[in-house]
Amino acid sequence: MADYTAPLRDMSFVLNEVFQAGKLWAQLPALAETVDNETATAILEEAGKVAAGSIAPTNRSGDEEGCSWNDGVVTTPKGFIEAYNTYAEGGWVGVGGDPKFGGMGMPKMITAQIEEMINSANLSFGLYPMLTAGACLSIHAHASEELKEKYLPNMYDGSWAGSMCLTEPHAGTDLGIIRTKAEPQADGSYKVTGTKIFITGGEHDLTENIIHLVLAKLPDAPAGAKGISLFLVPKVMVNNDGSLGEKNNVACGSIEHKMGINGSATCVMNFDNATGYIIDAPNKGLAAMFTMMNYERLGVGIQGLSLGERSYQSAIEYAKDRIQSRAPSGVVAPDKQADPIIVHPDVRRMLLTMKALNEGGRAFSSYVAMQLDIAKYSEEVEEQKRGAELVALLTPIAKAFLTDVGLESTIHGQQIFGGHGYIREWGQEQLIRDCRITQIYEGTNGIQSLDLAGRKIVANGGAFYQHFSDEVKAFIAANQTDLAEFTAPLKAAIENLDDLTAWLLAEAKNNANEIGAASVEYLHVFGYTAYAYMWAMMARAAQGKEQEEDFYASKMGTARFFFARLLPRIQSLSSSVKAGSESLYLLDAEQF
């Protein structure tokens, strides 16, 4: 596998030239004195060095060694502790955290790029600080000041880690049926009892404490999701002076043996009258958890992008070096026995598909991150509301579409390597195995599609969608003369998505099955259309600069490839949506 190199030039292009992030930050008082373009560049350059120099070398060895479990103790692969210490000492765990409690206070537009770099370097490693950052988000947004002051500083500085304990053996998507219980105590604490499974980083040897956020039900809780509360349950109790006390009644019962992300400890966690503290009010656990979920689901989408990028970097190096056969148009490398495989049309198709999906995904994930920043930091009520509604609309697309096309990119990378891509030596097969989980955890992609179609489209009559559609049409109107090559197909794509959305809204009134039947294909149509908008914006930023730098010529060529070869996928997907649900129910269960 090629050494990982952070795509800093493209990140800079997206932030500074496409979205002009510096101007946005200057308009948001909470960020104006915290970050500017120069600060962002310095942070990303340093993060790239850490990712490439300290974390990437642990990727293959971590996959081969994996984590081990012995009588409740989890040991991470060789090199993880040293890499984690380097990462934590640099302040990277708390890069997006509140400065009041020791964080750097960076916007999501920056932390999204850092996440991509770390996960490209080693996804298994990146999951540990990612879960800590997610736990910090929920604590910061919903916990008492006392809990924030007691736990956030040590989590931000990486001394303590975090985990999110949701799933139970019988309760995955349907969290309303969880059985974990929390009994109130006279001192205001709770005793938490239950078993959680698939807990990323539930136990490990990277930090001296792990702060678990646990979904549980109070004795008098209403049935279903409305009766879920969220509790902070430390692995080791924390004394009033901040020092560590006795071990809590929390234990790791085992770790899972998995298809991929082997360096990440996926744990069965047992809580046996463990001491915990409620976050927010009783029965408000899901609301507190979803504060984190919008960020985390974008983060999982970025994981798909990260692995697609890593696969592309290896594939492009291999395609330029590997010689096989001659180009269809004639000899390209007369001094060699054969030509490099990059001359062959199918190899170029795969490479350009990877490049177009990766760069489109980087722009889209940055766009969603921008909406998160606006929703969080804007002081204009309408602007904040619009940002929050766009986040709600686009989060399931970011999670599902980026991971679906991320897997496609890792498979293309493996295919370019041929037989060498199937064996472990070159690392391409690991990227596929690691990427596969991104389509499953944090809500499967099928659930994300249902969320988009049912909750984010039908439930509000398309109101959230209208923000996106109106913005795209305004862009087309402002650029249709100078950018007609791209705005014309974008116009057709958004009109198609408008039509498909109207069809879904109408059909859902008459047949409840239509939402689920249409959801996956509808999300993909939305994803390709959103990428078309990203590519049109990138083309606008690069147009006329092709002679200045090869980067811009490459950007324009990739944009043309996307519109010519990838955007047309929406045609067959749209036909599938409008085929309706009837064919899904022609067989009785016994006939399958």
Stockholm file with secondary structure:
# STOCKHOLM 1.0

chainA/1-592         MADYTAPLRDMSFVLNEVFQAGKLWAQLPALAETVDNETATAILEEAGKVAAGSIAPTNRSGDEEGCSWNDGVVTTPKGFIEAYNTYAEGGWVGVGGDPKFGGMGMPKMITAQIEEMINSANLSFGLYPMLTAGACLSIHAHASEELKEKYLPNMYDGSWAGSMCLTEPHAGTDLGIIRTKAEPQADGSYKVTGTKIFITGGEHDLTENIIHLVLAKLPDAPAGAKGISLFLVPKVMVNNDGSLGEKNNVACGSIEHKMGINGSATCVMNFDNATGYIIDAPNKGLAAMFTMMNYERLGVGIQGLSLGERSYQSAIEYAKDRIQSRAPSGVVAPDKQADPIIVHPDVRRMLLTMKALNEGGRAFSSYVAMQLDIAKYSEEVEEQKRGAELVALLTPIAKAFLTDVGLESTIHGQQIFGGHGYIREWGQEQLIRDCRITQIYEGTNGIQSLDLAGRKIVANGGAFYQHFSDEVKAFIAANQTDLAEFTAPLKAAIENLDDLTAWLLAEAKNNANEIGAASVEYLHVFGYTAYAYMWAMMARAAQGKEQEEDFYASKMGTARFFFARLLPRIQSLSSSVKAGSESLYLLDAEQF
#=GR chainA/1-592 SS CCCCCCCHHHHHIIIIIISCHHHHHHHSHHHHTTCCHHHHHHHHHHHHHHIIIIIGGGHHHHHHHCCEEETTEEECCTTHHHHHHHHHHTTCTTTTSCGGGTCCCCCHHHHHHHHHHHHHHCHHHHHHHHHHHHHHHHHHHHSCHHHHHHHHHHHHTTSEEEEEECCBTTBSSCGGGCCCEEEECTTSCEEEEEEEEEEETSSCSSSSEEEEEEEEBCTTCCSGGGGCEEEEEESEEECTTSCEEEECSEEEEEECCCSSCTTSCEEEEEEEEEEEEEESSTTCHHHHHHHHHHHHHHHHHHHHHHHHHHHHHHHHHHHHHCBCSCCTTSCSCTTSSSCBGGGSHHHHHHHHHHHHHHHHHHHHHHHHHHHHHHHHHCCCHHHHHHHHHHHHHHHHHHHHHHHHHHHHHHHHHHHHHGGGGTSGGGSHHHHHHHHHGGGTSSSCHHHHHHIIIIIIIITTTTHHHHHHHHHHHHHHHHHTTTTHHHHHHHHHHHHHHHHHHHHHHHHHTTCTHHHHHHHHHHHHHHHHHHHHHHHHHHHHHHTTCTTTCHHHHHHHHHHHHIIIIITTHHHHHHHHHHTCSGGGGSSCGGGC
#=GC SS_cons         CCCCCCCHHHHHIIIIIISCHHHHHHHSHHHHTTCCHHHHHHHHHHHHHHIIIIIGGGHHHHHHHCCEEETTEEECCTTHHHHHHHHHHTTCTTTTSCGGGTCCCCCHHHHHHHHHHHHHHCHHHHHHHHHHHHHHHHHHHHSCHHHHHHHHHHHHTTSEEEEEECCBTTBSSCGGGCCCEEEECTTSCEEEEEEEEEEETSSCSSSSEEEEEEEEBCTTCCSGGGGCEEEEEESEEECTTSCEEEECSEEEEEECCCSSCTTSCEEEEEEEEEEEEEESSTTCHHHHHHHHHHHHHHHHHHHHHHHHHHHHHHHHHHHHHCBCSCCTTSCSCTTSSSCBGGGSHHHHHHHHHHHHHHHHHHHHHHHHHHHHHHHHHCCCHHHHHHHHHHHHHHHHHHHHHHHHHHHHHHHHHHHHHGGGGTSGGGSHHHHHHHHHGGGTSSSCHHHHHHIIIIIIIITTTTHHHHHHHHHHHHHHHHHTTTTHHHHHHHHHHHHHHHHHHHHHHHHHTTCTHHHHHHHHHHHHHHHHHHHHHHHHHHHHHHTTCTTTCHHHHHHHHHHHHIIIIITTHHHHHHHHHHTCSGGGGSSCGGGC
//
